[in-house]
């Protein structure tokens, strides 16, 4: 546990690269860092929404919705960061964490929009058959 705390401090505060040979939890540290950046991205969007009543991510914020988005997006960034690190796509540094953490919410929104669009198309097709 101490190695994880130290690794997160080095990654997020000191902006250092965490080599896998010096820290056996480098993959987990990276995934947690991605989740943290993803959480910050949604929190920043919520702050912008509260100030301007507009979401940069195109999300409808509310008490329950914002909590769900924060959890889902940070969890999604965690998963993407973990898988990306296992596949050796990313180096364990803050830039890679920011890339995953910031791009994951955008990808998530696009997936939701696509699924909603497909559902609407299917609904129109079903009504046309009747």
N, C-alpha and C positions, 0 to 999 in steps of 0.2 A: 504494500500500500504506500509505503514511503517513497518507493521508486516512481510510482505513478504521480504522486503529488509533486515530487521534485521535477519530473519530466514535464508536467503541465506548466509548472512555474517557468522552467527554462524555455518551453515552446511559446507560451502565451505572453509572458512578461519580459523575458530577456531576449526573445526572438531568435533563439538558437536552434540549430538543426539537431535533432535527436537521432543519432545513429543507432541502428538496431543492435550492433555488436556491443554498445556500451549500456544499453538499457533493454532488458528482455521484454518490457512492456511497450515498446515503441509503437506497435500497431494499435494497441488499445489507447495509448496517449493520443495518437493522431486522430482516431475515431472520436474520442471525447472532445478534442479540440475542434473538430469539424462540427460536432453537435453544439458546442458552445457558440461558435461563430454563427451557425444557423439560427440559434436562439436569439442572438443579438440582432440579426437581420430582421427577424419578425418583430422583435421589440422596437427597433428603430422605425419600422413601418407603422406599428401601432402608435408610437409617439407622433409621427407625421400625420396620421389619421386624426388623432385627438386635436392637433393644432390646426390643420387645414381641412378636416372632414373629407379627406381623400386618401386613398391607399395607393402607394406607388406599385404595389404588387397586384392591385386589382382585387383586393379581398374585402369582404364586408366584415368589419370588426364589430365585436360585441363581447360581452363578458365571457360567455361560454365559448363562442367561436374563436376568440383570440387565444384562449387557453388551449383549445384543441389544435389550432394552427401551430402554436409554439411547440407543443409536444410532438405533433406529427412531423413538423419540419426539422426539428432538432434530431428526432429519431431517424428520419430519412437521411439527414446529413451524416449521422453516426454510421448507418448501414453502408451508404455510398463510400464514406471514408474508410471504413473497415475493409470492404471488398476491394476498393482501389489500392489499399495498402497491402493486402494479401496478394493481389496480382502484381504488386511492385510497380504500379502506375505512378504513384506520388512519392516524393521525398518527404520525410517527416519534418516539415517546417511550417511557419505561419502562413506563408503565401499559398501553399497547397491547401492548408486548412481553410483559408479565406475563399479560395477558389471553389472548394466543395461546399462549404457552408453557405456561401452567397448564391451560388448557381443552383443548388438543390431546390430552394423554395421556388425559383422561377420555373424550373423543370416540373415541379410538382403542380404548380398552377396551370401550366400548359397541358399536363396530363388530365387534370380535372376538367378543363375547358373542352378538350378533345372528347372525353367520355360524355360530357353533357351534350355536346353537339351531336355525337353519334346516337345518343338516346333520343334526342329531338328528331333526328332524321328517321329513326326507326318508328317513332310515334306517328310522324306524318305519313310514312309508308303504310303503317297499319290502318290509319284512318282512310287512306286512299283505296285500300282493298275492300273496305266495307261499303 
